[in-house]
């Protein structure tokens, strides 16, 4: 027969173990991966596997591993974004040959501002742009499609990394997201559904970093995000940044870590006090050497030792 004191001790021990198990269950951190543009037609599970494999490689390089029971969400909006691209049918600068509609002019002005920011930051000179523009007598300006095309051609040749076509497609897709409410709301709903009220580390790549920022700054739920990790982010480009004024640090986020490769033309601007002034300040890491051909690919960011290490630390916190 069990002594009464032993019984009480066993009950207390059971309660303690139960409390610890409960605490662990509610504090377990999830991982939410928010992809960028150009993913239409691809399988979300395949993409998620590629992201995780790159993270594992980065972790292995510093002697660490991802938890085996890690819960990972990969909210996929690639096909929905492509539907909007097809619906709006905005021509790239290289496809414009005559004066367009007011919507096309708005888009061209946006693209011109992005292209000019990239040109200046990547060190492409006015003379190099003039060579691409040739003897064209038309006045230079943001609504002159030939001038915008000349800037993009010069960046393609002298800025390194991303091609003219890739930059044009990138700016078109970002333009649709930041300026068209229906596009933004649809994509935000998809990504928001992947973030639950459990503690979640959110990783955003390229356009995905823009989406993640907007979702976390506007979501009315009491979310808990110990780390927002952005890689290859274009948020520092004024034409994109200004769409979110007044800027503010997302309330659910405890820490924001932004990693970029200085050769990645989409992410040339660090998210610092000059380019993305918020309080508390964002921690920037600009020593990534992205091994992908355009210096912008997700694999070349997630297999970086510092990036993978920061994520592992947050998972273990």
C-alpha positions in Angstrom: 0.0 0.0 0.0 1.4 3.4 -1.0 2.1 5.8 1.8 0.0 9.0 1.7 3.1 11.2 1.5 4.5 9.1 -1.3 1.2 9.4 -3.2 1.2 13.2 -2.8 4.9 13.3 -4.0 4.0 11.2 -7.0 1.1 13.4 -7.9 3.2 16.5 -7.5 5.9 15.0 -9.7 3.2 14.1 -12.3 1.9 17.6 -12.2 5.4 19.0 -12.7 6.1 16.8 -15.6 2.8 17.6 -17.1 3.4 21.3 -16.7 6.8 21.0 -18.4 5.4 19.1 -21.3 2.6 21.7 -21.7 5.1 24.5 -21.5 7.3 22.8 -24.2 4.3 22.3 -26.4 3.1 25.9 -26.3 6.7 27.3 -26.7 7.7 25.2 -29.7 8.7 27.5 -32.5 7.5 27.0 -36.0 9.2 28.0 -39.3 7.3 30.0 -41.9 9.0 30.3 -45.3 7.7 33.1 -47.6 8.9 32.7 -51.2 9.5 35.4 -53.8 8.3 35.8 -57.4 8.7 33.4 -60.4 7.5 30.3 -58.6 4.4 29.7 -60.6 3.8 26.1 -61.8 6.2 24.7 -59.2 5.2 22.3 -56.4 5.3 23.9 -52.9 6.6 20.7 -51.3 9.5 20.6 -53.7 10.3 24.3 -53.0 10.1 23.8 -49.3 12.5 20.8 -49.5 15.0 23.0 -51.4 14.8 25.7 -48.8 15.3 23.3 -45.9 18.1 21.4 -47.7 20.0 24.7 -48.1 19.4 25.5 -44.4 20.7 22.1 -43.4 23.9 22.7 -45.5 24.5 26.0 -43.8 23.8 24.5 -40.4 26.1 21.5 -41.1 28.9 23.9 -41.9 28.9 25.2 -38.3 28.2 21.8 -36.8 24.5 22.3 -36.2 21.3 20.6 -37.3 17.7 21.5 -37.8 15.3 19.9 -35.3 13.8 16.7 -36.7 10.3 17.6 -35.5 10.4 21.1 -36.8 7.0 22.3 -38.0 7.4 24.2 -41.3 4.8 26.2 -43.2 5.3 27.2 -46.9 2.4 29.4 -47.9 2.4 29.3 -51.7 1.1 32.2 -53.7 3.1 31.7 -56.9 0.1 30.6 -59.1 -2.2 33.3 -57.8 0.5 36.0 -58.5 0.8 34.7 -62.1 -2.9 34.9 -62.6 -2.7 38.6 -61.7 0.3 39.1 -64.0 -1.8 37.6 -66.9 -4.9 39.6 -66.0 -3.2 43.0 -65.8 -1.0 42.2 -68.8 1.6 44.9 -68.1 4.3 45.0 -70.8 7.9 44.9 -69.9 9.9 48.0 -70.9 11.5 46.0 -73.7 8.0 45.2 -75.0 6.7 48.8 -75.2 6.8 50.5 -78.5 4.2 53.3 -78.2 2.6 55.5 -75.7 0.6 53.4 -73.2 -2.4 53.6 -71.0 -2.3 55.6 -67.7 -1.8 52.3 -65.9 1.2 51.5 -68.1 2.6 55.0 -67.5 2.3 54.5 -63.8 4.1 51.2 -64.0 6.8 52.5 -66.3 7.5 55.4 -63.9 7.8 52.9 -61.0 10.1 50.7 -63.0 12.2 53.7 -64.0 12.6 54.7 -60.4 13.6 51.2 -59.4 16.0 50.9 -62.3 17.6 54.3 -61.6 18.1 53.3 -57.9 19.8 50.1 -58.9 21.9 51.9 -61.5 23.3 54.3 -59.0 23.9 51.8 -56.3 25.5 49.3 -58.5 27.9 51.9 -59.9 26.7 52.0 -63.5 27.6 55.4 -64.9 25.5 57.9 -66.9 28.0 57.4 -69.8 27.3 53.7 -69.9 23.5 54.4 -70.0 24.1 56.9 -72.8 25.9 54.3 -74.8 22.8 52.1 -74.6 20.5 55.0 -75.5 22.6 55.9 -78.5 21.6 58.8 -80.7 18.0 58.7 -79.7 16.6 62.3 -80.0 13.7 61.7 -77.5 14.0 63.5 -74.1 15.3 61.3 -71.4 12.8 60.6 -68.6 10.8 58.0 -66.6 8.0 57.9 -69.2 10.3 57.3 -72.1 10.3 53.5 -72.4 13.5 53.6 -74.5 15.3 55.5 -71.8 14.2 53.1 -69.1 15.2 50.2 -71.3 18.7 51.8 -71.8 19.1 52.0 -68.0 18.2 48.3 -67.6 20.5 47.3 -70.5 23.4 49.1 -68.9 22.7 47.5 -65.5 22.5 44.1 -67.3 25.9 44.6 -68.9 27.8 46.5 -66.1 25.9 46.0 -62.9 26.5 42.3 -62.6 24.2 39.4 -61.7 20.6 39.9 -62.8 19.7 40.2 -66.4 17.5 42.9 -67.9 14.6 40.6 -68.4 14.8 39.4 -64.8 14.9 42.9 -63.4 11.9 43.9 -65.6 9.8 40.9 -64.5 10.8 41.5 -60.8 9.7 45.2 -60.9 6.4 44.3 -62.7 5.5 41.7 -60.0 6.5 43.9 -57.1 4.6 46.8 -58.7 1.4 44.7 -58.8 1.8 43.7 -55.2 2.5 47.2 -53.8 0.1 49.2 -55.8 -2.9 47.0 -56.5 -5.0 46.2 -53.4 -6.7 43.1 -54.8 -3.3 41.6 -55.6 -1.8 42.5 -52.2 -4.9 41.3 -50.2 -5.0 38.0 -52.0 -1.3 37.2 -51.4 -1.4 38.5 -47.8 -4.3 36.2 -47.0 -2.4 33.2 -48.2 0.7 34.1 -46.3 -1.2 35.2 -43.2 -2.9 31.8 -43.1 0.5 30.2 -42.8 1.3 32.1 -39.6 -0.5 30.9 -36.6 -0.6 32.1 -33.0 2.2 29.8 -32.1 5.7 31.3 -31.9 6.9 31.5 -35.5 10.2 32.4 -37.2 9.3 34.0 -40.5 11.8 33.9 -43.4 11.1 36.1 -46.4 13.0 36.1 -49.7 12.9 38.8 -52.3 9.3 39.8 -52.9 8.5 37.4 -50.1 10.3 39.7 -47.7 8.0 42.6 -48.8 4.9 40.4 -48.3 6.2 39.1 -44.9 6.8 42.7 -43.7 3.3 43.9 -44.8 1.6 40.9 -43.2 3.3 41.3 -39.9 2.8 45.1 -39.7 -0.9 44.8 -40.5 -2.1 41.6 -38.9 -4.4 42.3 -36.0 -3.8 39.0 -34.2 -1.4 38.7 -31.2 1.3 37.0 -33.2 4.6 36.0 -31.7 7.6 36.2 -34.1 10.9 35.9 -32.2 12.8 36.4 -35.5 12.0 37.9 -38.9 14.7 36.9 -41.3 14.8 38.7 -44.6 17.2 37.7 -47.4 17.6 39.4 -50.8 15.1 42.1 -49.8 14.3 45.0 -52.0 12.6 47.0 -49.2 15.4 49.5 -49.1 14.6 50.7 -52.7 12.7 54.0 -52.3 10.0 53.3 -54.9 9.1 50.1 -52.9 9.7 51.5 -49.4 7.5 54.5 -50.0 4.5 52.3 -50.6 4.5 51.4 -46.8 4.8 54.9 -45.3 4.7 55.5 -42.4 7.3 52.9 -41.9 7.2 51.0 -38.6 8.8 48.0 -37.0 6.2 45.1 -37.0 4.8 44.8 -33.5 4.8 41.0 -33.3 8.5 40.8 -34.2 11.1 40.6 -31.5 14.2 40.8 -33.7 14.7 41.5 -37.5 17.8 40.2 -39.2 18.4 41.2 -42.8 21.0 39.4 -44.9 22.1 40.4 -48.4 24.9 39.9 -51.0 26.4 43.2 -52.1 26.4 41.9 -55.7 22.6 41.2 -55.6 21.1 44.1 -57.5 17.7 43.6 -56.0 19.1 43.9 -52.4 21.8 46.6 -52.9 20.3 48.8 -50.2 20.7 47.5 -46.6 17.7 48.1 -44.3 19.5 50.6 -42.2 18.7 54.1 -40.8 19.3 55.7 -44.3 17.2 53.3 -46.3 14.6 51.9 -43.9 14.4 53.9 -40.7 12.4 52.0 -38.0 12.8 51.6 -34.3 14.3 49.3 -33.1 16.9 49.2 -35.9 17.1 46.2 -38.1 20.3 44.1 -37.9 22.0 44.0 -41.3 24.5 41.4 -42.5 26.0 42.2 -45.8 28.7 39.6 -46.2 26.7 36.8 -47.9 28.5 35.5 -51.0 25.6 34.1 -52.9 26.7 31.3 -55.1 23.7 31.4 -57.5 24.3 32.8 -61.0 22.4 36.0 -60.3 23.5 36.4 -56.7 19.8 36.5 -55.7 18.8 32.8 -55.4 17.4 31.5 -52.2 19.8 28.6 -51.9 22.7 30.9 -51.9 21.3 32.8 -49.0 20.1 30.0 -46.8 23.3 27.9 -47.0 25.3 30.9 -45.7 26.7 29.9 -42.3 25.8 33.2 -40.5 22.2 33.1 -41.9 21.7 29.5 -41.0 23.3 30.0 -37.6 21.1 32.9 -36.7 18.0 30.9 -37.6 19.2 27.9 -35.6 19.8 30.1 -32.6 16.3 31.5 -32.8 14.9 28.0 -33.0 16.8 27.0 -29.9 15.9 30.1 -27.8 
